[in-house]
Amino acid sequence: MGFSYFCRGGGGGFCARRRFAKKINQVFPLCRNFQRSCGYDVVILPFYWRERFIHEHQMTEAYEDYPLPIGHGQTISQPTTVMIMVQAMELKKTDKVLEVGSGSGWCAAIMSKLCKEVVTTEIVPELAEFAEKNIAKLKIKNVKIINWDGSKGYEIDAPYNK
């Protein structure tokens, strides 16, 4: 089975989605392993939602498998990188996760579908605000974004499972 399913969705344009689906077919063994450990819907999330966490002028690049700038010298990760990271975490529905570096909120949104709660810190105030707006637009309730230097940890909401 190929991943032509990724051609569906808004933003980015048909050609970009088709090129991206082709790339996903190339990494299909990786996707299949991810699917086994997390479930099919999760395989879709890293690719489908990215368009909602980037700037409007980047929509034609939403389906490309490379990082995109989100401002302040930061980027939103490429989808395959996020897929590998989330898989490696082996999240459970009961987990509480501390993420350092919210960025646009995209990875936190993905993890929110797999665990009980995500607490994510972002040192850049403008990015923390950007992430909060993105999470709010999707009405995600189990993500807490804190404007804080996460390199110091965040003990207020501890303990965390991951």
Salt bridges, closest charged atoms under 4 A:
GLU64 OE2 - ARG19 NH2 2.73
ASP95 OD2 - LYS162 NZ 3.55
GLU129 OE2 - LYS133 NZ 3.21
ASP157 OD2 - LYS144 NZ 2.77
